[in-house]
Amino acid sequence: MKKAGILKKIAILVIVLALPGFLYYLLVVGGKNRYKPLPIFGPKQVAKTSHTFNGKNVRDTIYHTLSDFNLTDQNGKAVSLKTLEGKIFVLSFFYTHCPGVCNQANNYISQIAAEYTGNKMVYFVSVTVDPTRDQPDVLKKYAATFNPPQPKWLFLTGDTATIYNLARKGCMVNALQSGKDDFIYSDKLVLIDQEKRIRGYYTGAAADDTGRLDDEIKVLISEEVRKHDTPLY
């Protein structure tokens, strides 16, 4: 009986000593194994430089990134990629007098943007494909209907060459004027990381896709925090 009691105490001691290590494995090691980074979209090429990974020399990859641009926001302020330095942002295209699809997409963006009001890292950028009509004062009035968190949601205008180049060559989506009041443009929301690379495409008027966008913003935040040890808030 006495021997059984001693064995029971030894068993309890082993469990107590082993449990912290097991929990550490689950939360830290296991957690990292379950983490799946987002893909990087666009053309890429192998660089001349390299880095060491798991003891092996691996060539670096040069990924597609957005080129700089100069546009104007709804408050008449100049905006470029430098304005968004160090930010994760969701980039989309629209025009203020388009049919319901623009409003539907912007309503979804509004819901997501409200969630990140206090987050220093995440911004939202909506670019008009009709800059002739959509001047800053028009954008400001339009933006107010979505109660955008300031200054985290920018509505941008500028010259058509810059805007269409940003859409086609930067985001690799459609944007063009097909008639006096007709525009062909993509309804995709484009997720851009801190290095100005494309990390995801989402249909702006689809609830499932915008829900996925919200989830993948969080994944990207985690990725950037791990990389730069950046505070979430």
C-alpha positions as a Markdown table, in Angstrom:
| # | Residue | x | y | z |
|---|---|---|---|---|
| 1 | Met | 0.0 | 0.0 | 0.0 |
| 2 | Lys | 2.9 | 2.2 | 1.0 |
| 3 | Lys | 4.6 | 1.4 | -2.3 |
| 4 | Ala | 1.5 | 2.3 | -4.3 |
| 5 | Gly | 1.4 | 5.7 | -2.6 |
| 6 | Ile | 5.0 | 6.4 | -3.5 |
| 7 | Leu | 4.4 | 5.4 | -7.2 |
| 8 | Lys | 1.4 | 7.7 | -7.3 |
| 9 | Lys | 3.4 | 10.6 | -6.0 |
| 10 | Ile | 6.2 | 9.9 | -8.5 |
| 11 | Ala | 3.6 | 9.8 | -11.4 |
| 12 | Ile | 2.1 | 13.2 | -10.3 |
| 13 | Leu | 5.6 | 14.7 | -10.1 |
| 14 | Val | 6.4 | 13.5 | -13.6 |
| 15 | Ile | 3.2 | 15.0 | -15.0 |
| 16 | Val | 3.8 | 18.3 | -13.2 |
| 17 | Leu | 7.4 | 18.5 | -14.6 |
| 18 | Ala | 6.4 | 17.4 | -18.1 |
| 19 | Leu | 3.3 | 19.5 | -18.6 |
| 20 | Pro | 4.9 | 22.9 | -19.1 |
| 21 | Gly | 7.2 | 21.6 | -21.8 |
| 22 | Phe | 4.3 | 19.9 | -23.5 |
| 23 | Leu | 2.2 | 23.1 | -23.4 |
| 24 | Tyr | 5.2 | 25.1 | -24.8 |
| 25 | Tyr | 5.4 | 22.7 | -27.7 |
| 26 | Leu | 1.7 | 23.0 | -28.5 |
| 27 | Leu | 1.6 | 26.8 | -28.2 |
| 28 | Val | 4.9 | 27.7 | -29.7 |
| 29 | Val | 6.3 | 24.9 | -31.9 |
| 30 | Gly | 3.0 | 23.4 | -32.9 |
| 31 | Gly | 1.6 | 26.9 | -33.5 |
| 32 | Lys | 4.3 | 27.8 | -35.9 |
| 33 | Asn | 3.8 | 24.5 | -37.8 |
| 34 | Arg | 0.2 | 25.3 | -38.3 |
| 35 | Tyr | 0.9 | 28.9 | -39.5 |
| 36 | Lys | 0.4 | 29.2 | -43.3 |
| 37 | Pro | 1.6 | 32.4 | -44.9 |
| 38 | Leu | -0.3 | 34.0 | -47.7 |
| 39 | Pro | 0.8 | 33.6 | -51.3 |
| 40 | Ile | 2.6 | 36.4 | -53.2 |
| 41 | Phe | 1.0 | 37.2 | -56.6 |
| 42 | Gly | 2.5 | 38.5 | -59.8 |
| 43 | Pro | 5.5 | 37.8 | -61.9 |
| 44 | Lys | 8.8 | 37.0 | -60.1 |
| 45 | Gln | 12.4 | 36.4 | -60.9 |
| 46 | Val | 15.4 | 34.8 | -59.3 |
| 47 | Ala | 17.9 | 37.3 | -57.9 |
| 48 | Lys | 21.6 | 37.1 | -58.0 |
| 49 | Thr | 21.8 | 37.3 | -54.2 |
| 50 | Ser | 21.1 | 34.4 | -51.8 |
| 51 | His | 20.4 | 33.5 | -48.2 |
| 52 | Thr | 20.9 | 30.5 | -45.9 |
| 53 | Phe | 17.9 | 28.4 | -45.0 |
| 54 | Asn | 18.2 | 25.2 | -43.0 |
| 55 | Gly | 21.9 | 25.1 | -43.7 |
| 56 | Lys | 21.4 | 25.4 | -47.4 |
| 57 | Asn | 22.2 | 28.4 | -49.7 |
| 58 | Val | 19.0 | 29.5 | -51.4 |
| 59 | Arg | 18.7 | 32.1 | -54.2 |
| 60 | Asp | 16.6 | 35.2 | -53.3 |
| 61 | Thr | 13.4 | 35.9 | -55.3 |
| 62 | Ile | 12.4 | 39.3 | -56.6 |
| 63 | Tyr | 8.6 | 39.7 | -56.4 |
| 64 | His | 6.3 | 42.0 | -58.3 |
| 65 | Thr | 5.6 | 45.2 | -56.3 |
| 66 | Leu | 3.5 | 48.4 | -56.8 |
| 67 | Ser | 5.3 | 51.3 | -58.4 |
| 68 | Asp | 5.1 | 54.7 | -56.8 |
| 69 | Phe | 2.2 | 57.0 | -57.7 |
| 70 | Asn | 1.1 | 60.5 | -57.0 |
| 71 | Leu | -2.6 | 61.0 | -56.3 |
| 72 | Thr | -4.9 | 63.3 | -54.2 |
| 73 | Asp | -7.2 | 62.2 | -51.4 |
| 74 | Gln | -10.7 | 63.4 | -50.5 |
| 75 | Asn | -9.2 | 66.2 | -48.4 |
| 76 | Gly | -7.1 | 67.6 | -51.2 |
| 77 | Lys | -3.8 | 66.1 | -49.7 |
| 78 | Ala | -1.1 | 64.5 | -51.8 |
| 79 | Val | -0.8 | 60.7 | -51.4 |
| 80 | Ser | 2.0 | 58.5 | -52.7 |
| 81 | Leu | 3.4 | 55.1 | -51.7 |
| 82 | Lys | 5.5 | 57.0 | -49.1 |
| 83 | Thr | 2.3 | 58.0 | -47.4 |
| 84 | Leu | 1.6 | 54.3 | -46.9 |
| 85 | Glu | 5.1 | 53.3 | -45.9 |
| 86 | Gly | 5.1 | 50.5 | -43.4 |
| 87 | Lys | 1.4 | 49.9 | -43.9 |
| 88 | Ile | -0.7 | 46.9 | -44.9 |
| 89 | Phe | -3.5 | 48.2 | -47.1 |
| 90 | Val | -6.5 | 47.1 | -49.1 |
| 91 | Leu | -6.6 | 48.8 | -52.5 |
| 92 | Ser | -9.8 | 49.0 | -54.6 |
| 93 | Phe | -11.2 | 50.8 | -57.6 |
| 94 | Phe | -14.7 | 52.5 | -58.0 |
| 95 | Tyr | -16.4 | 55.6 | -59.2 |
| 96 | Thr | -19.0 | 57.6 | -57.3 |
| 97 | His | -21.9 | 57.4 | -59.8 |
| 98 | Cys | -21.5 | 53.7 | -60.7 |
| 99 | Pro | -24.4 | 51.3 | -60.2 |
| 100 | Gly | -25.0 | 49.5 | -56.9 |
| 101 | Val | -21.9 | 47.2 | -57.0 |
| 102 | Cys | -19.6 | 50.0 | -56.0 |
| 103 | Asn | -21.7 | 50.9 | -53.0 |
| 104 | Gln | -22.1 | 47.3 | -52.0 |
| 105 | Ala | -18.3 | 46.8 | -52.1 |
| 106 | Asn | -17.7 | 50.0 | -50.2 |
| 107 | Asn | -20.2 | 49.0 | -47.6 |
| 108 | Tyr | -18.3 | 45.8 | -47.0 |
| 109 | Ile | -15.0 | 47.8 | -46.8 |
| 110 | Ser | -16.7 | 50.1 | -44.3 |
| 111 | Gln | -17.5 | 47.2 | -42.0 |
| 112 | Ile | -14.0 | 45.8 | -42.2 |
| 113 | Ala | -12.3 | 49.2 | -41.8 |
| 114 | Ala | -14.3 | 49.9 | -38.6 |
| 115 | Glu | -12.7 | 46.8 | -37.1 |
| 116 | Tyr | -9.2 | 48.2 | -37.6 |
| 117 | Thr | -9.9 | 51.8 | -36.4 |
| 118 | Gly | -7.3 | 51.5 | -33.6 |
| 119 | Asn | -4.8 | 49.5 | -35.6 |
| 120 | Lys | -1.7 | 51.5 | -36.7 |
| 121 | Met | -0.8 | 49.0 | -39.4 |
| 122 | Val | -3.9 | 48.6 | -41.6 |
| 123 | Tyr | -5.2 | 51.2 | -44.1 |
| 124 | Phe | -7.8 | 51.2 | -46.9 |
| 125 | Val | -7.4 | 52.9 | -50.3 |
| 126 | Ser | -10.2 | 53.4 | -52.8 |
| 127 | Val | -9.2 | 54.9 | -56.2 |
| 128 | Thr | -11.7 | 56.4 | -58.6 |
| 129 | Val | -11.5 | 55.4 | -62.3 |
| 130 | Asp | -13.4 | 58.6 | -63.2 |
| 131 | Pro | -11.1 | 61.3 | -62.0 |
| 132 | Thr | -12.6 | 64.0 | -64.3 |
| 133 | Arg | -15.9 | 63.9 | -62.4 |
| 134 | Asp | -14.6 | 62.6 | -59.0 |
| 135 | Gln | -12.6 | 65.6 | -57.8 |
| 136 | Pro | -11.7 | 65.8 | -54.0 |
| 137 | Asp | -14.8 | 67.6 | -53.0 |
| 138 | Val | -17.0 | 65.0 | -54.7 |
| 139 | Leu | -15.0 | 62.2 | -53.1 |
| 140 | Lys | -15.3 | 63.8 | -49.7 |
| 141 | Lys | -19.1 | 64.0 | -49.9 |
| 142 | Tyr | -19.2 | 60.4 | -51.2 |
| 143 | Ala | -16.8 | 59.1 | -48.5 |
| 144 | Ala | -18.9 | 60.7 | -45.8 |
| 145 | Thr | -21.8 | 58.3 | -46.6 |
| 146 | Phe | -19.6 | 55.4 | -45.4 |
| 147 | Asn | -18.4 | 57.1 | -42.2 |
| 148 | Pro | -14.7 | 56.2 | -42.9 |
| 149 | Pro | -12.3 | 56.0 | -40.0 |
| 150 | Gln | -9.9 | 59.0 | -40.4 |
| 151 | Pro | -7.3 | 59.0 | -41.8 |
| 152 | Lys | -7.3 | 55.2 | -42.4 |
| 153 | Trp | -9.6 | 55.1 | -45.5 |
| 154 | Leu | -8.3 | 57.2 | -48.4 |
| 155 | Phe | -10.4 | 58.0 | -51.4 |
| 156 | Leu | -8.0 | 59.0 | -54.2 |
| 157 | Thr | -8.2 | 60.8 | -57.5 |
| 158 | Gly | -5.7 | 62.1 | -60.0 |
| 159 | Asp | -4.8 | 61.8 | -63.7 |
| 160 | Thr | -6.1 | 58.8 | -65.7 |
| 161 | Ala | -2.7 | 57.7 | -66.8 |
| 162 | Thr | -1.5 | 57.3 | -63.2 |
| 163 | Ile | -4.7 | 55.6 | -62.1 |
| 164 | Tyr | -5.0 | 53.2 | -65.0 |
| 165 | Asn | -1.3 | 52.3 | -64.7 |
| 166 | Leu | -1.8 | 51.6 | -61.0 |
| 167 | Ala | -4.7 | 49.3 | -61.8 |
| 168 | Arg | -3.3 | 47.4 | -64.8 |
| 169 | Lys | 0.5 | 47.2 | -64.2 |
| 170 | Gly | 0.5 | 47.6 | -60.4 |
| 171 | Cys | -2.5 | 45.6 | -59.3 |
| 172 | Met | -2.9 | 43.6 | -62.6 |
| 173 | Val | -6.7 | 44.3 | -62.8 |
| 174 | Asn | -8.8 | 46.1 | -65.4 |
| 175 | Ala | -9.5 | 49.8 | -65.5 |
| 176 | Leu | -10.5 | 51.8 | -68.5 |
| 177 | Gln | -13.1 | 54.2 | -69.8 |
| 178 | Ser | -15.3 | 52.6 | -72.5 |
| 179 | Gly | -17.6 | 55.6 | -73.2 |
| 180 | Lys | -18.5 | 59.0 | -71.9 |
| 181 | Asp | -20.1 | 57.7 | -68.7 |
| 182 | Asp | -19.1 | 54.0 | -69.0 |
| 183 | Phe | -16.1 | 52.4 | -67.2 |
| 184 | Ile | -14.8 | 48.9 | -67.2 |
| 185 | Tyr | -13.0 | 48.2 | -64.0 |
| 186 | Ser | -12.3 | 45.4 | -61.6 |
| 187 | Asp | -14.4 | 44.9 | -58.5 |
| 188 | Lys | -11.5 | 43.1 | -56.8 |
| 189 | Leu | -10.1 | 44.2 | -53.5 |
| 190 | Val | -6.4 | 43.8 | -53.5 |
| 191 | Leu | -4.4 | 43.1 | -50.3 |
| 192 | Ile | -1.0 | 44.8 | -50.3 |
| 193 | Asp | 1.7 | 44.0 | -47.7 |
| 194 | Gln | 4.3 | 46.3 | -46.1 |
| 195 | Glu | 6.7 | 45.5 | -48.9 |
| 196 | Lys | 4.1 | 46.6 | -51.5 |
| 197 | Arg | 3.6 | 43.1 | -52.8 |
| 198 | Ile | 0.1 | 41.7 | -53.7 |
| 199 | Arg | -1.0 | 39.0 | -51.2 |
| 200 | Gly | -4.6 | 38.4 | -52.1 |
| 201 | Tyr | -7.6 | 39.2 | -54.4 |
| 202 | Tyr | -11.2 | 39.3 | -53.2 |
| 203 | Thr | -14.5 | 40.0 | -54.9 |
| 204 | Gly | -15.7 | 43.3 | -53.3 |
| 205 | Ala | -19.4 | 42.6 | -53.6 |
| 206 | Ala | -19.3 | 39.0 | -52.2 |
| 207 | Ala | -19.8 | 38.6 | -48.5 |
| 208 | Asp | -17.8 | 35.3 | -48.4 |
| 209 | Asp | -14.8 | 36.9 | -50.1 |
| 210 | Thr | -14.8 | 40.0 | -47.9 |
| 211 | Gly | -15.0 | 37.7 | -44.9 |
| 212 | Arg | -11.9 | 35.9 | -46.2 |
| 213 | Leu | -10.2 | 39.3 | -46.7 |
| 214 | Asp | -10.9 | 40.1 | -43.1 |
| 215 | Asp | -9.3 | 36.8 | -42.0 |
| 216 | Glu | -6.3 | 37.2 | -44.3 |
| 217 | Ile | -5.6 | 40.7 | -43.1 |
| 218 | Lys | -5.2 | 39.2 | -39.7 |
| 219 | Val | -2.9 | 36.5 | -41.1 |
| 220 | Leu | -0.8 | 39.2 | -42.8 |
| 221 | Ile | -0.6 | 41.2 | -39.6 |
| 222 | Ser | 0.7 | 38.1 | -37.8 |
| 223 | Glu | 3.2 | 37.6 | -40.6 |
| 224 | Glu | 4.5 | 41.2 | -40.4 |
| 225 | Val | 4.6 | 41.1 | -36.6 |
| 226 | Arg | 6.7 | 38.0 | -36.7 |
| 227 | Lys | 9.0 | 39.5 | -39.3 |
| 228 | His | 9.4 | 43.0 | -37.8 |
| 229 | Asp | 8.3 | 42.5 | -34.1 |
| 230 | Thr | 5.8 | 45.3 | -34.8 |
| 231 | Pro | 3.1 | 46.1 | -32.2 |
| 232 | Leu | -0.4 | 45.3 | -33.3 |
| 233 | Tyr | -1.9 | 48.5 | -31.8 |
